[in-house]
Structure formats: structure tokens, C-alpha cells
Amino acid sequence: MANGTGGKGRPNTGANRGGPAKPGAARPGAAKPGAAGGGTPKGGPARPGGTRAGGSKARGAAARARVAEMRAQEAARKRRRTWFTWIGAGVIAVIAVVAITLAVTSGGGNPPSTASGTPKLKLASLSTLGTLKPLPAAGANGTEGVPVPSAPALAGTATVATGKTVDGISCNSSEQLVYHIHAHLTVFVNGAARQVPAAIGIPGAQAENTPNGPFIASGTCFYWLHTHAADGIIHIESPVHRTYTLGDFFDIWGQPLGPDQAGPARGPVTALYNHQVYRGNPRNIPLEKHAQIQLEVGKPLISPASITFPNGL
């Protein structure tokens, strides 16, 4: 009698069709190891974030390279700016030196007068001149309380400027007292004294007689550099404060002055400035307050004169 089993007593089920399953055989539908959709990739487990880390390092290296390049470019620009600055400064310095050299050496003319004060002078000791002859006896005091040499004038005033501007110096109807100082000039020619006459720089001079001699009190006009008496006192009476020179004074006088001539006297000119030897063109000697200037044309050379400036001068 049938008992729900197949032949020979085996259960009659669908699972047994085809015989029993072999150990380790894969079940239908099971995924093979390493197959797509859940296996591990070949070559071992993947590193977390590996691809992103490599990209970040590459970007960082590129940024650092760019920063280094920018710094190098900026350093190069700074070096160029520094170089151009030094070149510009050098060019300015060369121009200044050339301008000063031309001013000093050009044709024996006066350097530009300025309001900067006394220019630096090149002076030497009197001992460089050797033995000097003693001063001759001083003359009697004139109207300004300063000795007047008992000697002829170095030159007259017939060629004195007549009122036109000379070396930038005007002739005004009255004396200008914004800048008012005095200097003294002594002159020797071949060892003999010469006067610096009155009325230099005062065209149409009118003299007043005094117990101490004539004094020029008026004229058509007064140049800013002039003389009132034959005592060597140079009056600097100017509407502006600037440095005037002995060359300016001789130009107003109408007389030449240079290393080999003073007025009509020719020969080597030795100049003394405040008891020292002046090295340079005598035209460039500054007329400063109470400066004591001595010109000696030819030889013998005479010891420097010295005066005392009275009160008010």
C-alpha cells in the first residue's frame, strides 16, 4: 500500500530530485566570493580616503611653489627699485659736483651770492708766505674813526657805476638797512700803501667837510656796497640778507680784480683774510661782518693790518 514515499522507501519530495547535495556546493543564487556587489576588491582592502589625500598633497605642493615664485618676483622688483634709486642718487650727485666745479672755475667770475652765510674758505697760515715786512705807520683817523692811509688812491672813482644794476646790486635813492654790516679793505702795491677812495658806489657824491676830513653824506643814489670815506671801510647796506663778495665791490667801483690784477696794478695778488692767507680768486672773498681783508700786488709782502671797528660800524 502506498505510504507517501517513493520507491524503496525514499521520501517523494522535490528537494530530493537529482540526488543529495554535495557538501560545499553553492546554493542556487548565492554570490561567488569576489563577485561584484559585495566582495572585496583584488589586491587587499582599500585605504580609507586614499584618493582624496593624494590630491590634497598635490594641491598643497602647487600652492607652495606659487608662493615661492611670487616671493622671488617681489624680491627681484625690490632689487630693481633699489638699483634705480641708487642710480638716480648717483646722477644727482654727479650733476651737483659738476655745477659746483663750473661755478668755482668759470672765468674768474663771482660764485652765486646766497643767503646761506659765509662760504667755507680755504685759508693758510701766514708762515707760508715767509718773512713779511712790517706795516708802515698808520695815517690819522678819518671821519669814521679809522686811519686813512697817507698814500694815493689805488684808482679814482671816475669810472664808478652810474646807477645801473651791477651784479644784481641796485642803486637806491636811500640807504637800505635790512642787512647792515661793515668790512675793511687794505691795499699795498709793491709794498707801498694805497687808499680805497671815498664815494665808491655813490654816484653824484656830495662831500661834507668835517674836522677829520671829508665825508660823503649824499649822492644821486646808493649802491648796496659803498664807501663814505677813504679809510677802507666798505658799507654793506642791503634790502636782503645775502653774501656779497670783493668782486662785487670792485665791479661797482669799475675796476678789475683777479689773481694777477687789482685795479690798474698788475702782478701776482696775495690776499689775506682775517690775518690768514686766502687761497683762491680774490674776487670770491666774502664781505662779512668786520672782515679784515688785505690785497698785496707784487712784492715785498707786508704784515696784515688790523683796525678796531668803532661803535656803530
C-alpha positions as CSV (number, residue, x, y, z in Angstrom):
1,M,0.0,0.0,0.0
2,A,1.2,3.3,-0.9
3,N,2.6,5.3,2.1
4,G,3.5,8.7,0.5
5,T,7.0,7.5,-0.3
6,G,8.7,6.9,-3.5
7,G,10.1,3.6,-4.4
8,K,12.3,1.8,-2.0
9,G,11.1,4.0,0.9
10,R,12.7,7.4,0.0
11,P,10.6,10.5,0.6
12,N,8.9,11.7,-2.5
13,T,9.9,15.4,-2.3
14,G,11.1,17.9,-4.9
15,A,14.3,18.6,-2.9
16,N,15.5,15.1,-3.4
17,R,15.3,15.2,-7.1
18,G,18.6,14.7,-8.6
19,G,20.1,13.2,-5.5
20,P,21.5,14.7,-2.3
21,A,23.5,18.0,-2.4
22,K,27.2,17.7,-2.3
23,P,29.0,19.1,0.7
24,G,30.3,22.7,-0.1
25,A,28.3,23.1,-3.2
26,A,26.9,26.6,-3.7
27,R,23.3,27.1,-3.3
28,P,21.5,28.4,-6.3
29,G,21.6,32.3,-6.3
30,A,24.5,32.6,-3.9
31,A,27.1,35.2,-4.9
32,K,30.7,34.0,-5.5
33,P,33.4,35.5,-3.4
34,G,34.9,38.5,-5.1
35,A,32.0,39.0,-7.4
36,A,30.7,42.5,-7.9
37,G,28.2,43.7,-5.4
38,G,29.7,42.8,-2.1
39,G,33.1,41.3,-2.5
40,T,36.5,42.6,-1.5
41,P,38.4,44.1,-4.5
42,K,41.6,42.3,-5.6
43,G,44.8,43.5,-4.1
44,G,43.6,43.7,-0.5
45,P,41.4,46.1,1.4
46,A,41.2,49.8,0.2
47,R,42.8,52.6,2.4
48,P,40.2,55.0,3.7
49,G,40.2,58.3,1.8
50,G,43.4,57.4,-0.2
51,T,42.5,59.2,-3.4
52,R,41.4,62.4,-1.7
53,A,44.6,62.6,0.5
54,G,46.9,62.3,-2.6
55,G,45.0,65.2,-4.4
56,S,45.3,67.4,-1.4
57,K,49.1,66.9,-1.1
58,A,49.5,67.8,-4.8
59,R,47.4,70.9,-4.4
60,G,49.5,72.0,-1.3
61,A,52.8,71.5,-3.2
62,A,51.5,73.6,-6.1
63,A,50.4,76.4,-3.8
64,R,53.8,76.4,-2.0
65,A,55.5,76.6,-5.4
66,R,53.3,79.5,-6.4
67,V,54.0,81.4,-3.2
68,A,57.8,80.8,-3.6
69,E,57.6,82.1,-7.2
70,M,55.6,85.3,-6.1
71,R,58.2,86.0,-3.3
72,A,61.1,85.6,-5.8
73,Q,59.3,88.1,-8.2
74,E,58.8,90.6,-5.4
75,A,62.4,90.3,-4.3
76,A,63.5,90.9,-7.9
77,R,61.3,94.0,-8.1
78,K,62.7,95.4,-4.8
79,R,66.3,94.9,-6.1
80,R,65.4,96.7,-9.3
81,R,63.8,99.6,-7.3
82,T,66.9,99.8,-5.1
83,W,69.2,99.8,-8.1
84,F,67.2,102.6,-9.8
85,T,67.2,104.6,-6.6
86,W,71.0,104.4,-6.3
87,I,71.4,105.2,-10.0
88,G,69.2,108.3,-9.6
89,A,71.1,109.4,-6.5
90,G,74.4,109.0,-8.3
91,V,73.3,111.0,-11.2
92,I,72.1,113.9,-8.9
93,A,75.4,113.8,-7.1
94,V,77.4,114.0,-10.3
95,I,75.3,116.9,-11.6
96,A,75.8,118.8,-8.3
97,V,79.6,118.2,-8.4
98,V,79.8,119.4,-12.0
99,A,77.7,122.5,-11.2
100,I,79.8,123.5,-8.2
101,T,83.0,122.9,-10.2
102,L,81.8,125.1,-13.0
103,A,80.7,127.8,-10.6
104,V,84.1,127.9,-8.9
105,T,86.3,127.6,-12.0
106,S,84.3,129.5,-14.6
107,G,86.3,132.5,-15.9
108,G,87.2,134.0,-12.5
109,G,83.7,135.3,-12.0
110,N,81.9,135.5,-8.7
111,P,80.1,132.5,-7.3
112,P,76.4,133.0,-6.9
113,S,75.7,135.1,-3.8
114,T,73.3,133.4,-1.4
115,A,71.7,134.0,2.0
116,S,73.3,130.9,3.5
117,G,76.0,132.7,5.3
118,T,79.8,132.7,5.0
119,P,81.0,130.2,2.4
120,K,83.7,127.9,3.5
121,L,87.1,129.5,2.8
122,K,90.4,127.8,2.1
123,L,92.9,129.6,4.3
124,A,96.6,129.0,5.2
125,S,98.9,130.3,7.9
126,L,100.9,133.5,7.4
127,S,104.0,131.4,7.8
128,T,103.5,130.0,4.3
129,L,104.5,133.4,2.9
130,G,107.9,133.6,4.5
131,T,109.2,136.8,6.0
132,L,106.8,139.7,5.9
133,K,107.8,143.4,6.1
134,P,106.4,145.4,9.0
135,L,103.4,147.7,8.4
136,P,104.1,151.3,7.6
137,A,102.9,154.0,10.0
138,A,99.2,154.3,10.1
139,G,97.6,157.6,9.0
140,A,95.4,159.9,11.1
141,N,91.9,158.7,11.9
142,G,89.3,159.9,9.5
143,T,85.6,160.8,9.9
144,E,84.7,157.2,10.8
145,G,87.4,156.8,13.5
146,V,89.6,154.6,11.3
147,P,93.1,155.5,10.0
148,V,93.2,156.9,6.5
149,P,96.4,155.8,4.7
150,S,98.8,158.7,3.8
151,A,99.0,157.5,0.2
152,P,97.5,158.0,-3.2
153,A,94.3,156.1,-4.1
154,L,94.6,152.8,-5.9
155,A,92.2,154.1,-8.5
156,G,89.8,157.1,-8.8
157,T,86.0,156.9,-9.0
158,A,85.6,158.4,-12.4
159,T,84.5,155.0,-13.8
160,V,82.2,154.3,-10.9
161,A,78.8,152.8,-11.8
162,T,76.3,155.4,-12.6
163,G,73.1,153.9,-11.2
164,K,72.5,150.8,-13.4
165,T,72.2,147.4,-11.6
166,V,75.6,145.7,-11.2
167,D,75.9,142.0,-10.3
168,G,72.3,142.1,-9.2
169,I,73.0,145.1,-6.9
170,S,70.8,148.1,-7.3
171,C,71.3,151.7,-6.6
172,N,68.6,153.2,-4.4
173,S,67.7,156.8,-3.5
174,S,68.3,156.0,0.2
175,E,70.5,153.5,2.1
176,Q,68.9,150.1,2.7
177,L,69.3,148.9,6.2
178,V,67.7,145.5,6.4
179,Y,71.2,143.9,6.2
180,H,73.8,146.4,7.5
181,I,77.4,145.3,8.2
182,H,80.9,146.6,7.5
183,A,84.2,145.2,6.3
184,H,87.6,146.7,5.9
185,L,90.0,146.7,2.9
186,T,93.7,147.4,2.9
187,V,95.7,147.6,-0.3
188,F,99.5,147.5,-1.0
189,V,101.3,147.7,-4.3
190,N,104.9,146.6,-4.3
191,G,105.0,147.2,-0.6
192,A,103.5,150.7,-0.7
193,A,100.1,151.6,0.7
194,R,97.2,152.7,-1.5
195,Q,93.9,154.3,-0.5
196,V,90.5,152.8,-1.1
197,P,88.8,156.1,-2.0
198,A,85.5,157.6,-0.7
199,A,82.4,157.7,-2.9
200,I,82.7,154.2,-4.4
201,G,79.1,153.1,-5.0
202,I,77.7,156.6,-4.6
203,P,77.2,158.3,-8.0
204,G,76.9,162.1,-7.9
205,A,78.6,162.1,-4.4
206,Q,78.3,165.2,-2.3
207,A,81.0,165.6,0.4
208,E,80.7,167.3,3.7
209,N,83.8,168.7,5.3
210,T,84.4,167.7,9.0
211,P,87.3,168.3,11.4
212,N,88.6,164.8,10.5
213,G,88.3,165.2,6.7
214,P,85.6,164.9,4.0
215,F,82.6,162.5,4.4
216,I,80.3,161.5,1.6
217,A,76.8,162.1,3.0
218,S,74.6,162.1,-0.1
219,G,74.5,161.4,-3.8
220,T,72.2,160.5,-6.7
221,C,71.8,157.0,-5.3
222,F,73.5,154.5,-3.0
223,Y,74.6,151.0,-4.2
224,W,74.3,148.4,-1.5
225,L,78.1,148.3,-1.4
226,H,79.7,151.8,-1.0
227,T,82.3,153.9,0.8
228,H,81.8,157.1,2.7
229,A,85.5,157.9,3.5
230,A,88.9,157.0,2.2
231,D,89.6,154.7,5.3
232,G,88.9,151.4,3.6
233,I,85.6,150.8,5.4
234,I,83.1,149.1,3.0
235,H,79.5,149.6,3.9
236,I,77.2,146.7,3.1
237,E,73.7,148.2,3.4
238,S,71.2,145.9,1.6
239,P,67.4,145.3,1.5
240,V,68.1,141.5,1.5
241,H,70.4,139.3,3.6
242,R,72.9,137.7,1.3
243,T,76.6,137.2,0.9
244,Y,78.4,139.8,-1.2
245,T,82.0,139.5,-2.4
246,L,85.0,141.7,-3.0
247,G,84.4,141.1,-6.7
248,D,81.0,142.7,-6.4
249,F,82.6,145.7,-4.7
250,F,85.3,146.1,-7.5
251,D,82.6,145.8,-10.2
252,I,80.7,148.7,-8.6
253,W,84.0,150.5,-8.4
254,G,84.5,149.8,-12.1
255,Q,87.9,148.2,-11.5
256,P,89.3,144.8,-12.4
257,L,90.2,142.2,-9.8
258,G,91.7,138.8,-10.2
259,P,94.7,136.7,-9.2
260,D,97.1,138.9,-11.3
261,Q,95.5,142.4,-11.1
262,A,93.8,144.7,-8.6
263,G,92.6,147.9,-10.2
264,P,95.3,149.3,-12.5
265,A,98.0,147.5,-10.6
266,R,99.3,144.3,-12.3
267,G,101.2,141.5,-10.7
268,P,100.6,138.4,-8.5
269,V,97.9,139.2,-6.0
270,T,98.3,137.9,-2.5
271,A,95.1,138.1,-0.4
272,L,94.8,138.0,3.4
273,Y,91.6,137.3,5.2
274,N,91.4,138.0,9.0
275,H,95.2,137.5,9.3
276,Q,95.3,134.3,7.2
277,V,96.3,133.6,3.6
278,Y,93.3,133.3,1.4
279,R,93.8,130.5,-1.3
280,G,91.6,131.3,-4.3
281,N,90.5,134.0,-6.6
282,P,90.3,137.3,-4.6
283,R,87.1,138.1,-6.3
284,N,85.4,135.4,-4.3
285,I,86.4,136.8,-0.9
286,P,83.1,137.3,1.1
287,L,82.3,140.6,2.7
288,E,81.3,139.5,6.1
289,K,80.8,141.5,9.3
290,H,84.1,143.0,10.5
291,A,86.1,141.0,8.0
292,Q,89.7,142.4,7.6
293,I,90.8,141.9,4.0
294,Q,94.2,142.9,2.6
295,L,95.3,142.8,-1.0
296,E,99.0,142.9,-1.9
297,V,100.1,143.2,-5.6
298,G,103.7,142.2,-6.2
299,K,106.4,142.2,-3.5
300,P,107.6,142.7,-0.9
301,L,104.7,141.4,1.2
302,I,103.5,143.4,4.1
303,S,102.3,142.1,7.5
304,P,98.5,142.2,7.9
305,A,96.9,145.4,9.0
306,S,94.4,145.4,11.9
307,I,91.8,148.0,12.8
308,T,89.3,148.4,15.6
309,F,85.8,148.9,14.3
310,P,84.2,151.9,16.2
311,N,80.8,151.6,17.8
312,G,78.1,151.7,15.1
313,L,80.3,150.1,12.4
